[in-house]
Amino acid sequence: MSEKTPPEEQAHDLPRLEPDSPPPPIPSMEVEPARLPRGLVRQIDYVLTHHEQVQESIRRDESLWKFSRTFVLIAIVMAACYGVVMGGTNWLQGQNAMPFNLEFLMMLITGIKVPVLYLLTLFIVVAPIYVSSTFVGSGITFSQMVALLLSSTAIMATTLASMASVAFFFSLTTTNYSFIKILHVIFFAYAGLAGVGYLLRGFEVIAPGAKRATLRWIFVLWLVLYMFVGTQMAWVLRPFVGSPDLEFQVFREKEGNFYENVLQSIGDVFNESNEIERPPVED
């Protein structure tokens, strides 16, 4: 007969129930700061696709001068690309009887005006935007706010430049001056919304302690501020397209306002379409 195992040894043979081990640590999701590549094209692509890293670098207050220079360069180049297409509208439409040297000068001048429009607008709105950000307890320094505004301007100009091919296409396929002018206004509005939206997202990253309840009101304030300052600046710097019925001028006289002119252009578009659909009256 085999000997029976004592109860004490049987207890030692049973599997031991270990206490639940703690779960493995969750890997850190901290965003790496931005590392700008060499070359303007690569830098533009990096700013578009790595906005979280760019905003994290601004939050850490790292290399703000280097980033700000890059943002300014991107804004100038991208806005100038759209400005050249915008200034060549009448030449592409075949509407203007001016010699080509004046048409070329118009493209060159508008290519300068559009970057100036963006940078002057930024210069005017930076102080009120910075002061209003302190109302929600952002804790953002002035240099951080400047870098953030420049990054949103770079996004704005790049968004506008992405519509240059569409503006080029419509300039080639239509002869309606009022329509193409409204189209440019729509493209500028679209780019402005993209830039201000980027500004708000960056503000949430850089100032996580800000009062969320008032962020939407701050967003509306910034949007309205950008809109009124930008449109008035555009009205001061006009013409950008150049009316085919007027002679070449670098700047127009101060008259009317931007919104009155846009409403008049919308009315001209509908009036022209009605004239096309109306059958000719026989005498």
Sequence and secondary structure as in RCSB ss.txt:
>XXXX:A:sequence
MSEKTPPEEQAHDLPRLEPDSPPPPIPSMEVEPARLPRGLVRQIDYVLTHHEQVQESIRRDESLWKFSRTFVLIA
IVMAACYGVVMGGTNWLQGQNAMPFNLEFLMMLITGIKVPVLYLLTLFIVVAPIYVSSTFVGSGITFSQMVALLL
SSTAIMATTLASMASVAFFFSLTTTNYSFIKILHVIFFAYAGLAGVGYLLRGFEVIAPGAKRATLRWIFVLWLVL
YMFVGTQMAWVLRPFVGSPDLEFQVFREKEGNFYENVLQSIGDVFNESNEIERPPVED
>XXXX:A:secstr
      HHHHHHHS                       SSHHHHHHHHHH HHHHHHHHHTT SHHHHHHHHHHHH
HHHHHHHHHHHHTHHHHHT   S HHHHHHHHHHHHHHHHHHHHHHHHHHHHHHHHHHHTTT    HHHHHHHHH
HHHHHHHHHHHHTHHHHHHHHHH   HHHHHHHHHHHHHHHHHHHHHHHHHHHHHH TTS GGGHHHHHHHHHHH
HHHHHHHHHHHH  SS  TTS   SS  S S HHHHHHHHHHHHHHHHHHHHS     
